[in-house]
Amino acid sequence: MTAQEAGGQASAGAMGLEELLALPATVNVTTAGRALGIGRDKAYELIRTGEFPVRTLALGGTVRVPTAELWKLLGVEPRC
C-alpha cells in the first residue's frame, strides 16, 4: 500500500502523526519502515535478523506489520 492509499501524502522520510493515524490495520514493510524512520532495506534486514521492534505477520510471500503495534511502540494514541 502506498502512502496515498493509506490516506496520507506521498512523501519521503518519516510519517507525521496524521499519516500514522490514517494507516489501515496492517501495513507493508516499506510503510512500517517509514513510520519508524528507517528505509525498506533496513526494515527487511531487521526482520531477517529477528530484530524488528514489533511483531510481523508472514502471509505467503508477503510480510505485514500490525499498525496498532507500531502506534504502541511510537507512543501514538488512536483517536476514537
PDB file of N, CA, C and O in Angstrom, chain B, residues numbered from 101:
ATOM      1  N   MET B 101       0.848  -1.182   0.000  1.00  0.00           N
ATOM      2  CA  MET B 101       0.000   0.000   0.000  1.00  0.00           C
ATOM      3  C   MET B 101       0.883   1.232   0.000  1.00  0.00           C
ATOM      4  O   MET B 101       1.861   1.295   0.745  1.00  0.00           O
ATOM      5  N   THR B 102       0.561   2.180  -0.800  1.00  0.00           N
ATOM      6  CA  THR B 102       1.330   3.415  -0.848  1.00  0.00           C
ATOM      7  C   THR B 102       0.820   4.373   0.216  1.00  0.00           C
ATOM      8  O   THR B 102      -0.241   4.164   0.803  1.00  0.00           O
ATOM      9  N   ALA B 103       1.584   5.417   0.453  1.00  0.00           N
ATOM     10  CA  ALA B 103       1.164   6.424   1.420  1.00  0.00           C
ATOM     11  C   ALA B 103      -0.157   7.053   1.000  1.00  0.00           C
ATOM     12  O   ALA B 103      -1.001   7.356   1.843  1.00  0.00           O
ATOM     13  N   GLN B 104      -0.338   7.251  -0.312  1.00  0.00           N
ATOM     14  CA  GLN B 104      -1.587   7.833  -0.780  1.00  0.00           C
ATOM     15  C   GLN B 104      -2.754   6.899  -0.509  1.00  0.00           C
ATOM     16  O   GLN B 104      -3.826   7.359  -0.114  1.00  0.00           O
ATOM     17  N   GLU B 105      -2.571   5.586  -0.713  1.00  0.00           N
ATOM     18  CA  GLU B 105      -3.633   4.621  -0.441  1.00  0.00           C
ATOM     19  C   GLU B 105      -3.960   4.566   1.042  1.00  0.00           C
ATOM     20  O   GLU B 105      -5.092   4.260   1.417  1.00  0.00           O
ATOM     21  N   ALA B 106      -2.968   4.863   1.900  1.00  0.00           N
ATOM     22  CA  ALA B 106      -3.179   4.841   3.346  1.00  0.00           C
ATOM     23  C   ALA B 106      -3.847   6.121   3.826  1.00  0.00           C
ATOM     24  O   ALA B 106      -4.149   6.253   5.012  1.00  0.00           O
ATOM     25  N   GLY B 107      -4.082   7.062   2.924  1.00  0.00           N
ATOM     26  CA  GLY B 107      -4.771   8.281   3.298  1.00  0.00           C
ATOM     27  C   GLY B 107      -3.838   9.436   3.615  1.00  0.00           C
ATOM     28  O   GLY B 107      -4.289  10.484   4.077  1.00  0.00           O
ATOM     29  N   GLY B 108      -2.551   9.262   3.377  1.00  0.00           N
ATOM     30  CA  GLY B 108      -1.593  10.318   3.646  1.00  0.00           C
ATOM     31  C   GLY B 108      -1.045  10.895   2.367  1.00  0.00           C
ATOM     32  O   GLY B 108      -1.499  10.562   1.272  1.00  0.00           O
ATOM     33  N   GLN B 109      -0.077  11.753   2.511  1.00  0.00           N
ATOM     34  CA  GLN B 109       0.576  12.347   1.359  1.00  0.00           C
ATOM     35  C   GLN B 109       1.750  11.479   0.947  1.00  0.00           C
ATOM     36  O   GLN B 109       2.427  10.911   1.804  1.00  0.00           O
ATOM     37  N   ALA B 110       2.003  11.366  -0.333  1.00  0.00           N
ATOM     38  CA  ALA B 110       3.167  10.629  -0.815  1.00  0.00           C
ATOM     39  C   ALA B 110       4.379  11.515  -0.616  1.00  0.00           C
ATOM     40  O   ALA B 110       4.547  12.515  -1.315  1.00  0.00           O
ATOM     41  N   SER B 111       5.225  11.153   0.336  1.00  0.00           N
ATOM     42  CA  SER B 111       6.416  11.942   0.598  1.00  0.00           C
ATOM     43  C   SER B 111       7.507  11.036   1.119  1.00  0.00           C
ATOM     44  O   SER B 111       7.243   9.942   1.617  1.00  0.00           O
ATOM     45  N   ALA B 112       8.727  11.500   1.000  1.00  0.00           N
ATOM     46  CA  ALA B 112       9.859  10.730   1.510  1.00  0.00           C
ATOM     47  C   ALA B 112      10.022  11.023   2.995  1.00  0.00           C
ATOM     48  O   ALA B 112       9.528  12.036   3.491  1.00  0.00           O
ATOM     49  N   GLY B 113      10.704  10.148   3.693  1.00  0.00           N
ATOM     50  CA  GLY B 113      11.001  10.380   5.095  1.00  0.00           C
ATOM     51  C   GLY B 113       9.943   9.806   6.020  1.00  0.00           C
ATOM     52  O   GLY B 113       8.986   9.166   5.583  1.00  0.00           O
ATOM     53  N   ALA B 114      10.136  10.049   7.290  1.00  0.00           N
ATOM     54  CA  ALA B 114       9.240   9.525   8.322  1.00  0.00           C
ATOM     55  C   ALA B 114       7.855  10.158   8.206  1.00  0.00           C
ATOM     56  O   ALA B 114       7.683  11.224   7.615  1.00  0.00           O
ATOM     57  N   MET B 115       6.890   9.476   8.780  1.00  0.00           N
ATOM     58  CA  MET B 115       5.499   9.936   8.719  1.00  0.00           C
ATOM     59  C   MET B 115       5.187  10.911   9.840  1.00  0.00           C
ATOM     60  O   MET B 115       5.796  10.883  10.909  1.00  0.00           O
ATOM     61  N   GLY B 116       4.230  11.765   9.565  1.00  0.00           N
ATOM     62  CA  GLY B 116       3.691  12.635  10.592  1.00  0.00           C
ATOM     63  C   GLY B 116       2.549  11.941  11.317  1.00  0.00           C
ATOM     64  O   GLY B 116       2.114  10.864  10.911  1.00  0.00           O
ATOM     65  N   LEU B 117       2.071  12.544  12.370  1.00  0.00           N
ATOM     66  CA  LEU B 117       1.020  11.969  13.197  1.00  0.00           C
ATOM     67  C   LEU B 117      -0.251  11.681  12.408  1.00  0.00           C
ATOM     68  O   LEU B 117      -0.836  10.607  12.549  1.00  0.00           O
ATOM     69  N   GLU B 118      -0.681  12.618  11.588  1.00  0.00           N
ATOM     70  CA  GLU B 118      -1.924  12.418  10.824  1.00  0.00           C
ATOM     71  C   GLU B 118      -1.819  11.211   9.895  1.00  0.00           C
ATOM     72  O   GLU B 118      -2.761  10.427   9.778  1.00  0.00           O
ATOM     73  N   GLU B 119      -0.680  11.066   9.243  1.00  0.00           N
ATOM     74  CA  GLU B 119      -0.492   9.933   8.340  1.00  0.00           C
ATOM     75  C   GLU B 119      -0.452   8.621   9.125  1.00  0.00           C
ATOM     76  O   GLU B 119      -1.020   7.622   8.684  1.00  0.00           O
ATOM     77  N   LEU B 120       0.210   8.615  10.278  1.00  0.00           N
ATOM     78  CA  LEU B 120       0.231   7.416  11.133  1.00  0.00           C
ATOM     79  C   LEU B 120      -1.177   6.998  11.527  1.00  0.00           C
ATOM     80  O   LEU B 120      -1.524   5.819  11.461  1.00  0.00           O
ATOM     81  N   LEU B 121      -1.982   7.967  11.935  1.00  0.00           N
ATOM     82  CA  LEU B 121      -3.339   7.670  12.389  1.00  0.00           C
ATOM     83  C   LEU B 121      -4.253   7.222  11.254  1.00  0.00           C
ATOM     84  O   LEU B 121      -5.285   6.602  11.506  1.00  0.00           O
ATOM     85  N   ALA B 122      -3.893   7.523  10.015  1.00  0.00           N
ATOM     86  CA  ALA B 122      -4.713   7.147   8.866  1.00  0.00           C
ATOM     87  C   ALA B 122      -4.376   5.759   8.322  1.00  0.00           C
ATOM     88  O   ALA B 122      -5.019   5.292   7.382  1.00  0.00           O
ATOM     89  N   LEU B 123      -3.375   5.098   8.902  1.00  0.00           N
ATOM     90  CA  LEU B 123      -2.968   3.789   8.379  1.00  0.00           C
ATOM     91  C   LEU B 123      -4.040   2.731   8.612  1.00  0.00           C
ATOM     92  O   LEU B 123      -4.779   2.800   9.594  1.00  0.00           O
ATOM     93  N   PRO B 124      -4.129   1.744   7.706  1.00  0.00           N
ATOM     94  CA  PRO B 124      -5.062   0.631   7.893  1.00  0.00           C
ATOM     95  C   PRO B 124      -4.553  -0.310   8.997  1.00  0.00           C
ATOM     96  O   PRO B 124      -3.491  -0.063   9.569  1.00  0.00           O
ATOM     97  N   ALA B 125      -5.281  -1.364   9.296  1.00  0.00           N
ATOM     98  CA  ALA B 125      -4.967  -2.278  10.398  1.00  0.00           C
ATOM     99  C   ALA B 125      -3.587  -2.919  10.278  1.00  0.00           C
ATOM    100  O   ALA B 125      -2.905  -3.112  11.284  1.00  0.00           O
ATOM    101  N   THR B 126      -3.171  -3.248   9.059  1.00  0.00           N
ATOM    102  CA  THR B 126      -1.813  -3.750   8.834  1.00  0.00           C
ATOM    103  C   THR B 126      -1.212  -2.992   7.666  1.00  0.00           C
ATOM    104  O   THR B 126      -1.921  -2.504   6.785  1.00  0.00           O
ATOM    105  N   VAL B 127       0.108  -2.905   7.677  1.00  0.00           N
ATOM    106  CA  VAL B 127       0.812  -2.212   6.601  1.00  0.00           C
ATOM    107  C   VAL B 127       1.949  -3.081   6.094  1.00  0.00           C
ATOM    108  O   VAL B 127       2.353  -4.036   6.758  1.00  0.00           O
ATOM    109  N   ASN B 128       2.461  -2.752   4.925  1.00  0.00           N
ATOM    110  CA  ASN B 128       3.606  -3.492   4.390  1.00  0.00           C
ATOM    111  C   ASN B 128       4.886  -3.016   5.076  1.00  0.00           C
ATOM    112  O   ASN B 128       4.872  -2.041   5.827  1.00  0.00           O
ATOM    113  N   VAL B 129       5.973  -3.703   4.813  1.00  0.00           N
ATOM    114  CA  VAL B 129       7.240  -3.411   5.481  1.00  0.00           C
ATOM    115  C   VAL B 129       7.760  -2.026   5.110  1.00  0.00           C
ATOM    116  O   VAL B 129       8.322  -1.338   5.962  1.00  0.00           O
ATOM    117  N   THR B 130       7.592  -1.609   3.890  1.00  0.00           N
ATOM    118  CA  THR B 130       8.049  -0.288   3.467  1.00  0.00           C
ATOM    119  C   THR B 130       7.347   0.806   4.258  1.00  0.00           C
ATOM    120  O   THR B 130       7.988   1.746   4.729  1.00  0.00           O
ATOM    121  N   THR B 131       6.026   0.684   4.405  1.00  0.00           N
ATOM    122  CA  THR B 131       5.253   1.668   5.152  1.00  0.00           C
ATOM    123  C   THR B 131       5.624   1.636   6.627  1.00  0.00           C
ATOM    124  O   THR B 131       5.747   2.690   7.251  1.00  0.00           O
ATOM    125  N   ALA B 132       5.803   0.450   7.196  1.00  0.00           N
ATOM    126  CA  ALA B 132       6.214   0.331   8.600  1.00  0.00           C
ATOM    127  C   ALA B 132       7.578   0.979   8.805  1.00  0.00           C
ATOM    128  O   ALA B 132       7.806   1.662   9.804  1.00  0.00           O
ATOM    129  N   GLY B 133       8.472   0.763   7.863  1.00  0.00           N
ATOM    130  CA  GLY B 133       9.784   1.391   7.944  1.00  0.00           C
ATOM    131  C   GLY B 133       9.691   2.904   7.938  1.00  0.00           C
ATOM    132  O   GLY B 133      10.366   3.581   8.714  1.00  0.00           O
ATOM    133  N   ARG B 134       8.856   3.430   7.063  1.00  0.00           N
ATOM    134  CA  ARG B 134       8.658   4.895   7.031  1.00  0.00           C
ATOM    135  C   ARG B 134       8.129   5.395   8.357  1.00  0.00           C
ATOM    136  O   ARG B 134       8.558   6.444   8.840  1.00  0.00           O
ATOM    137  N   ALA B 135       7.193   4.653   8.959  1.00  0.00           N
ATOM    138  CA  ALA B 135       6.635   5.051  10.251  1.00  0.00           C
ATOM    139  C   ALA B 135       7.737   5.114  11.314  1.00  0.00           C
ATOM    140  O   ALA B 135       7.699   5.951  12.216  1.00  0.00           O
ATOM    141  N   LEU B 136       8.711   4.218  11.192  1.00  0.00           N
ATOM    142  CA  LEU B 136       9.809   4.158  12.157  1.00  0.00           C
ATOM    143  C   LEU B 136      11.004   5.030  11.770  1.00  0.00           C
ATOM    144  O   LEU B 136      11.963   5.156  12.531  1.00  0.00           O
ATOM    145  N   GLY B 137      10.938   5.628  10.583  1.00  0.00           N
ATOM    146  CA  GLY B 137      12.017   6.490  10.130  1.00  0.00           C
ATOM    147  C   GLY B 137      13.210   5.726   9.599  1.00  0.00           C
ATOM    148  O   GLY B 137      14.334   6.229   9.624  1.00  0.00           O
ATOM    149  N   ILE B 138      12.974   4.499   9.113  1.00  0.00           N
ATOM    150  CA  ILE B 138      14.051   3.705   8.517  1.00  0.00           C
ATOM    151  C   ILE B 138      13.650   3.311   7.104  1.00  0.00           C
ATOM    152  O   ILE B 138      12.470   3.336   6.756  1.00  0.00           O
ATOM    153  N   GLY B 139      14.622   2.953   6.304  1.00  0.00           N
ATOM    154  CA  GLY B 139      14.363   2.570   4.924  1.00  0.00           C
ATOM    155  C   GLY B 139      13.889   1.132   4.795  1.00  0.00           C
ATOM    156  O   GLY B 139      13.947   0.348   5.742  1.00  0.00           O
ATOM    157  N   ARG B 140      13.423   0.813   3.609  1.00  0.00           N
ATOM    158  CA  ARG B 140      12.907  -0.521   3.297  1.00  0.00           C
ATOM    159  C   ARG B 140      13.949  -1.603   3.520  1.00  0.00           C
ATOM    160  O   ARG B 140      13.671  -2.619   4.155  1.00  0.00           O
ATOM    161  N   ASP B 141      15.158  -1.383   2.994  1.00  0.00           N
ATOM    162  CA  ASP B 141      16.211  -2.396   3.124  1.00  0.00           C
ATOM    163  C   ASP B 141      16.563  -2.661   4.579  1.00  0.00           C
ATOM    164  O   ASP B 141      16.732  -3.814   4.976  1.00  0.00           O
ATOM    165  N   LYS B 142      16.673  -1.607   5.377  1.00  0.00           N
ATOM    166  CA  LYS B 142      16.981  -1.769   6.794  1.00  0.00           C
ATOM    167  C   LYS B 142      15.840  -2.500   7.501  1.00  0.00           C
ATOM    168  O   LYS B 142      16.091  -3.357   8.348  1.00  0.00           O
ATOM    169  N   ALA B 143      14.596  -2.174   7.166  1.00  0.00           N
ATOM    170  CA  ALA B 143      13.458  -2.850   7.781  1.00  0.00           C
ATOM    171  C   ALA B 143      13.485  -4.345   7.490  1.00  0.00           C
ATOM    172  O   ALA B 143      13.285  -5.158   8.393  1.00  0.00           O
ATOM    173  N   TYR B 144      13.730  -4.712   6.236  1.00  0.00           N
ATOM    174  CA  TYR B 144      13.811  -6.140   5.895  1.00  0.00           C
ATOM    175  C   TYR B 144      15.000  -6.819   6.574  1.00  0.00           C
ATOM    176  O   TYR B 144      14.900  -7.975   6.986  1.00  0.00           O
ATOM    177  N   GLU B 145      16.112  -6.115   6.693  1.00  0.00           N
ATOM    178  CA  GLU B 145      17.271  -6.677   7.392  1.00  0.00           C
ATOM    179  C   GLU B 145      16.917  -6.974   8.854  1.00  0.00           C
ATOM    180  O   GLU B 145      17.256  -8.038   9.373  1.00  0.00           O
ATOM    181  N   LEU B 146      16.240  -6.039   9.510  1.00  0.00           N
ATOM    182  CA  LEU B 146      15.841  -6.241  10.906  1.00  0.00           C
ATOM    183  C   LEU B 146      14.865  -7.404  11.044  1.00  0.00           C
ATOM    184  O   LEU B 146      14.920  -8.146  12.025  1.00  0.00           O
ATOM    185  N   ILE B 147      13.984  -7.567  10.083  1.00  0.00           N
ATOM    186  CA  ILE B 147      13.050  -8.696  10.108  1.00  0.00           C
ATOM    187  C   ILE B 147      13.826 -10.002   9.961  1.00  0.00           C
ATOM    188  O   ILE B 147      13.600 -10.950  10.713  1.00  0.00           O
ATOM    189  N   ARG B 148      14.732 -10.051   8.999  1.00  0.00           N
ATOM    190  CA  ARG B 148      15.533 -11.271   8.763  1.00  0.00           C
ATOM    191  C   ARG B 148      16.334 -11.680   9.995  1.00  0.00           C
ATOM    192  O   ARG B 148      16.485 -12.869  10.273  1.00  0.00           O
ATOM    193  N   THR B 149      16.849 -10.694  10.735  1.00  0.00           N
ATOM    194  CA  THR B 149      17.682 -10.994  11.903  1.00  0.00           C
ATOM    195  C   THR B 149      16.877 -11.105  13.195  1.00  0.00           C
ATOM    196  O   THR B 149      17.441 -11.317  14.269  1.00  0.00           O
ATOM    197  N   GLY B 150      15.557 -10.962  13.087  1.00  0.00           N
ATOM    198  CA  GLY B 150      14.710 -11.065  14.282  1.00  0.00           C
ATOM    199  C   GLY B 150      14.781  -9.853  15.188  1.00  0.00           C
ATOM    200  O   GLY B 150      14.422  -9.937  16.362  1.00  0.00           O
ATOM    201  N   GLU B 151      15.242  -8.716  14.658  1.00  0.00           N
ATOM    202  CA  GLU B 151      15.414  -7.509  15.461  1.00  0.00           C
ATOM    203  C   GLU B 151      14.389  -6.417  15.170  1.00  0.00           C
ATOM    204  O   GLU B 151      14.473  -5.324  15.731  1.00  0.00           O
ATOM    205  N   PHE B 152      13.415  -6.703  14.292  1.00  0.00           N
ATOM    206  CA  PHE B 152      12.397  -5.687  14.013  1.00  0.00           C
ATOM    207  C   PHE B 152      11.638  -5.440  15.317  1.00  0.00           C
ATOM    208  O   PHE B 152      11.279  -6.400  15.999  1.00  0.00           O
ATOM    209  N   PRO B 153      11.385  -4.188  15.679  1.00  0.00           N
ATOM    210  CA  PRO B 153      10.878  -3.893  17.025  1.00  0.00           C
ATOM    211  C   PRO B 153       9.428  -4.273  17.308  1.00  0.00           C
ATOM    212  O   PRO B 153       8.985  -4.182  18.452  1.00  0.00           O
ATOM    213  N   VAL B 154       8.686  -4.695  16.297  1.00  0.00           N
ATOM    214  CA  VAL B 154       7.307  -5.160  16.525  1.00  0.00           C
ATOM    215  C   VAL B 154       7.087  -6.465  15.780  1.00  0.00           C
ATOM    216  O   VAL B 154       7.861  -6.837  14.897  1.00  0.00           O
ATOM    217  N   ARG B 155       6.030  -7.143  16.149  1.00  0.00           N
ATOM    218  CA  ARG B 155       5.668  -8.421  15.522  1.00  0.00           C
ATOM    219  C   ARG B 155       5.362  -8.199  14.042  1.00  0.00           C
ATOM    220  O   ARG B 155       4.787  -7.180  13.658  1.00  0.00           O
ATOM    221  N   THR B 156       5.755  -9.164  13.227  1.00  0.00           N
ATOM    222  CA  THR B 156       5.408  -9.147  11.810  1.00  0.00           C
ATOM    223  C   THR B 156       4.602 -10.389  11.490  1.00  0.00           C
ATOM    224  O   THR B 156       4.709 -11.406  12.174  1.00  0.00           O
ATOM    225  N   LEU B 157       3.798 -10.298  10.452  1.00  0.00           N
ATOM    226  CA  LEU B 157       2.942 -11.398  10.034  1.00  0.00           C
ATOM    227  C   LEU B 157       3.367 -11.861   8.650  1.00  0.00           C
ATOM    228  O   LEU B 157       3.250 -11.117   7.676  1.00  0.00           O
ATOM    229  N   ALA B 158       3.856 -13.083   8.565  1.00  0.00           N
ATOM    230  CA  ALA B 158       4.241 -13.654   7.271  1.00  0.00           C
ATOM    231  C   ALA B 158       3.007 -14.304   6.664  1.00  0.00           C
ATOM    232  O   ALA B 158       2.486 -15.280   7.204  1.00  0.00           O
ATOM    233  N   LEU B 159       2.547 -13.772   5.559  1.00  0.00           N
ATOM    234  CA  LEU B 159       1.339 -14.262   4.894  1.00  0.00           C
ATOM    235  C   LEU B 159       1.710 -14.663   3.470  1.00  0.00           C
ATOM    236  O   LEU B 159       1.670 -13.846   2.551  1.00  0.00           O
ATOM    237  N   GLY B 160       2.067 -15.924   3.305  1.00  0.00           N
ATOM    238  CA  GLY B 160       2.541 -16.376   1.999  1.00  0.00           C
ATOM    239  C   GLY B 160       3.843 -15.679   1.681  1.00  0.00           C
ATOM    240  O   GLY B 160       4.791 -15.758   2.464  1.00  0.00           O
ATOM    241  N   GLY B 161       3.912 -15.009   0.567  1.00  0.00           N
ATOM    242  CA  GLY B 161       5.110 -14.280   0.177  1.00  0.00           C
ATOM    243  C   GLY B 161       5.104 -12.833   0.619  1.00  0.00           C
ATOM    244  O   GLY B 161       5.947 -12.049   0.182  1.00  0.00           O
ATOM    245  N   THR B 162       4.171 -12.466   1.477  1.00  0.00           N
ATOM    246  CA  THR B 162       4.018 -11.084   1.920  1.00  0.00           C
ATOM    247  C   THR B 162       4.255 -10.980   3.419  1.00  0.00           C
ATOM    248  O   THR B 162       3.904 -11.885   4.175  1.00  0.00           O
ATOM    249  N   VAL B 163       4.846  -9.882   3.839  1.00  0.00           N
ATOM    250  CA  VAL B 163       5.014  -9.603   5.265  1.00  0.00           C
ATOM    251  C   VAL B 163       4.189  -8.367   5.594  1.00  0.00           C
ATOM    252  O   VAL B 163       4.302  -7.338   4.928  1.00  0.00           O
ATOM    253  N   ARG B 164       3.364  -8.478   6.618  1.00  0.00           N
ATOM    254  CA  ARG B 164       2.545  -7.345   7.068  1.00  0.00           C
ATOM    255  C   ARG B 164       2.927  -7.005   8.500  1.00  0.00           C
ATOM    256  O   ARG B 164       3.425  -7.854   9.239  1.00  0.00           O
ATOM    257  N   VAL B 165       2.693  -5.769   8.879  1.00  0.00           N
ATOM    258  CA  VAL B 165       3.010  -5.291  10.226  1.00  0.00           C
ATOM    259  C   VAL B 165       1.735  -4.708  10.822  1.00  0.00           C
ATOM    260  O   VAL B 165       1.112  -3.843  10.207  1.00  0.00           O
ATOM    261  N   PRO B 166       1.330  -5.171  12.021  1.00  0.00           N
ATOM    262  CA  PRO B 166       0.130  -4.625  12.670  1.00  0.00           C
ATOM    263  C   PRO B 166       0.331  -3.154  13.048  1.00  0.00           C
ATOM    264  O   PRO B 166       1.273  -2.816  13.765  1.00  0.00           O
ATOM    265  N   THR B 167      -0.536  -2.307  12.574  1.00  0.00           N
ATOM    266  CA  THR B 167      -0.432  -0.876  12.831  1.00  0.00           C
ATOM    267  C   THR B 167      -0.544  -0.561  14.317  1.00  0.00           C
ATOM    268  O   THR B 167       0.172   0.309  14.812  1.00  0.00           O
ATOM    269  N   ALA B 168      -1.425  -1.246  15.040  1.00  0.00           N
ATOM    270  CA  ALA B 168      -1.585  -0.983  16.477  1.00  0.00           C
ATOM    271  C   ALA B 168      -0.271  -1.166  17.223  1.00  0.00           C
ATOM    272  O   ALA B 168       0.002  -0.444  18.182  1.00  0.00           O
ATOM    273  N   GLU B 169       0.548  -2.126  16.792  1.00  0.00           N
ATOM    274  CA  GLU B 169       1.835  -2.347  17.446  1.00  0.00           C
ATOM    275  C   GLU B 169       2.820  -1.226  17.122  1.00  0.00           C
ATOM    276  O   GLU B 169       3.633  -0.845  17.964  1.00  0.00           O
ATOM    277  N   LEU B 170       2.743  -0.701  15.901  1.00  0.00           N
ATOM    278  CA  LEU B 170       3.569   0.467  15.558  1.00  0.00           C
ATOM    279  C   LEU B 170       3.161   1.661  16.415  1.00  0.00           C
ATOM    280  O   LEU B 170       4.013   2.356  16.970  1.00  0.00           O
ATOM    281  N   TRP B 171       1.855   1.896  16.520  1.00  0.00           N
ATOM    282  CA  TRP B 171       1.364   3.010  17.335  1.00  0.00           C
ATOM    283  C   TRP B 171       1.859   2.886  18.770  1.00  0.00           C
ATOM    284  O   TRP B 171       2.323   3.864  19.357  1.00  0.00           O
ATOM    285  N   LYS B 172       1.760   1.685  19.335  1.00  0.00           N
ATOM    286  CA  LYS B 172       2.190   1.480  20.722  1.00  0.00           C
ATOM    287  C   LYS B 172       3.673   1.767  20.878  1.00  0.00           C
ATOM    288  O   LYS B 172       4.072   2.457  21.816  1.00  0.00           O
ATOM    289  N   LEU B 173       4.492   1.251  19.979  1.00  0.00           N
ATOM    290  CA  LEU B 173       5.931   1.478  20.025  1.00  0.00           C
ATOM    291  C   LEU B 173       6.249   2.970  19.957  1.00  0.00           C
ATOM    292  O   LEU B 173       7.143   3.456  20.650  1.00  0.00           O
ATOM    293  N   LEU B 174       5.512   3.686  19.120  1.00  0.00           N
ATOM    294  CA  LEU B 174       5.767   5.108  18.904  1.00  0.00           C
ATOM    295  C   LEU B 174       5.048   6.008  19.901  1.00  0.00           C
ATOM    296  O   LEU B 174       5.216   7.227  19.867  1.00  0.00           O
ATOM    297  N   GLY B 175       4.247   5.420  20.790  1.00  0.00           N
ATOM    298  CA  GLY B 175       3.517   6.213  21.781  1.00  0.00           C
ATOM    299  C   GLY B 175       2.369   7.011  21.194  1.00  0.00           C
ATOM    300  O   GLY B 175       2.016   8.075  21.703  1.00  0.00           O
ATOM    301  N   VAL B 176       1.786   6.492  20.118  1.00  0.00           N
ATOM    302  CA  VAL B 176       0.675   7.181  19.444  1.00  0.00           C
ATOM    303  C   VAL B 176      -0.641   6.591  19.940  1.00  0.00           C
ATOM    304  O   VAL B 176      -0.813   5.372  19.960  1.00  0.00           O
ATOM    305  N   GLU B 177      -1.556   7.449  20.335  1.00  0.00           N
ATOM    306  CA  GLU B 177      -2.873   7.024  20.781  1.00  0.00           C
ATOM    307  C   GLU B 177      -3.866   7.184  19.638  1.00  0.00           C
ATOM    308  O   GLU B 177      -4.043   8.289  19.124  1.00  0.00           O
ATOM    309  N   PRO B 178      -4.526   6.077  19.227  1.00  0.00           N
ATOM    310  CA  PRO B 178      -5.531   6.211  18.152  1.00  0.00           C
ATOM    311  C   PRO B 178      -6.707   7.038  18.630  1.00  0.00           C
ATOM    312  O   PRO B 178      -7.064   7.021  19.808  1.00  0.00           O
ATOM    313  N   ARG B 179      -7.295   7.753  17.706  1.00  0.00           N
ATOM    314  CA  ARG B 179      -8.491   8.566  18.035  1.00  0.00           C
ATOM    315  C   ARG B 179      -9.708   7.674  18.024  1.00  0.00           C
ATOM    316  O   ARG B 179      -9.822   6.752  17.216  1.00  0.00           O
ATOM    317  N   CYS B 180     -10.608   7.961  18.929  1.00  0.00           N
ATOM    318  CA  CYS B 180     -11.859   7.169  18.996  1.00  0.00           C
ATOM    319  C   CYS B 180     -12.992   7.879  18.335  1.00  0.00           C
ATOM    320  O   CYS B 180     -14.108   7.361  18.300  1.00  0.00           O
TER     321      CYS B 180
END
